Amino acid sequence: MSKKIRVPAKPQAASPPATAAEWIGRPESTATDGAAASEPLVRLTFDITESLHRRIKINCAQRGIKRMATELRRILEQHFPEA
C-alpha cells in the first residue's frame, strides 16, 4: 500500500524589508523614554567588557531605571549636546 503525502509550496515574501528596523521586526521609532518621538531611532552596537556591563546594570537597577538604553542615551546626550 502506497501513501501519498502532499507538501505545500514554500511561501514567498511579498517584498524584502525596506529598512533594518523592519528587518528585525521593530518599528522605526520606539522612543518611549523621553526621546523625541518624531525622530527615528537607529541602532548603535559596540562591545564593552562584562564587568562594565554589570556595573551599568547594577547602577541602573539601584536608581530604578528599567532600561539601560535610556540611561546610556541620557549620558550620550550630555556628552554630545546639539550645537
Sequence and secondary structure as in RCSB ss.txt:
>XXXX:A:sequence
MSKKIRVPAKPQAASPPATAAEWIGRPESTATDGAAASEPLVRLTFDITESLHRRIKINCAQRGIKRMATELRRI
LEQHFPEA
>XXXX:A:secstr
             SS  SSHHHHTT  S    SSS TTS          HHHHHHHHHHHHHTT S HHHHHHHH
HHHHS   
